[in-house]
Amino acid sequence: MRSIVPLIAFVRGQQLERQFRRIGKSLDALPAAARARLSLLTLREIGQAARGPFPHLHGTPPQDRYLPWGRGTATGFARACSDNPEVVLRGIALWLAVAYHETKDSPYAFVRSRHRQLLRVVRELKDLHGSSAREREDPADTWMRSSAAA
């Protein structure tokens, strides 16, 4: 049994890698406004998943909770392949959130490398979200805070 578990993890890692390549192409094709919206959706999905008892099963129906892995990545990937831009954004956000939590604490090096790839994308989206929030701030408020700190 111990030799089967790493094999299952390896196959799952390969599946996530294949899906991640397709998601990456979709991410690269997004315009700046859609990327800003995606950053908000992704951070919200990661937060919602983290509040659940099993974050890696976010987006999985309750009757399927005893599967080796949830259906969240499959659902997100199917949505990411849609023709509707809003559905694509929500699908990518769901896929990123579930894959992030699924690969987070893996004992297997090949799955941890997938997690590092996901961290890179999530970090870029988080930075994008932070910079867009700073752009929406009133310059006078920013100036007042900086002068008060001095």
WOGIGI-V508349 format. One record per backbone hydrogen bond with DSSP energy under -1.0 kcal/mol. NH is the residue of the N-H (numbers start at 0). CO is the residue of the C=O. Records with the same first field share a line. If there is no record, write none. Layout:
NH: CO / CO
//
This chain:
4: 0
7: 3
8: 4
9: 5
10: 6
11: 7
12: 8
13: 9
14: 10
15: 11
16: 12
17: 13
18: 14
19: 15
20: 16
21: 17
22: 18
23: 19
24: 20
25: 21
26: 22
27: 23
28: 24
29: 26
34: 30
35: 31
36: 32
37: 33
38: 34
39: 35
40: 36
41: 37
42: 38
43: 39
44: 40
45: 41
46: 42
47: 43
48: 44
49: 45
50: 46
51: 48
56: 53
57: 54
59: 56
63: 60
64: 61
66: 63
74: 70
75: 71
76: 72
77: 73
78: 74
79: 75
80: 76
81: 78
87: 83
88: 84
89: 85
90: 86
91: 87
92: 88
93: 89
94: 90
95: 91
96: 92
97: 93
98: 94
99: 95
100: 96
101: 97
102: 98
105: 102
111: 107
112: 108
114: 110
115: 111
116: 112
117: 113
118: 114
119: 115
120: 116
121: 117
122: 118
123: 119
124: 120
125: 121
126: 122
127: 123
128: 124
129: 125
130: 126
131: 127
132: 128
133: 129
134: 130
135: 131
141: 137
142: 138
143: 139
144: 140
145: 141
146: 142
147: 143
148: 144
//
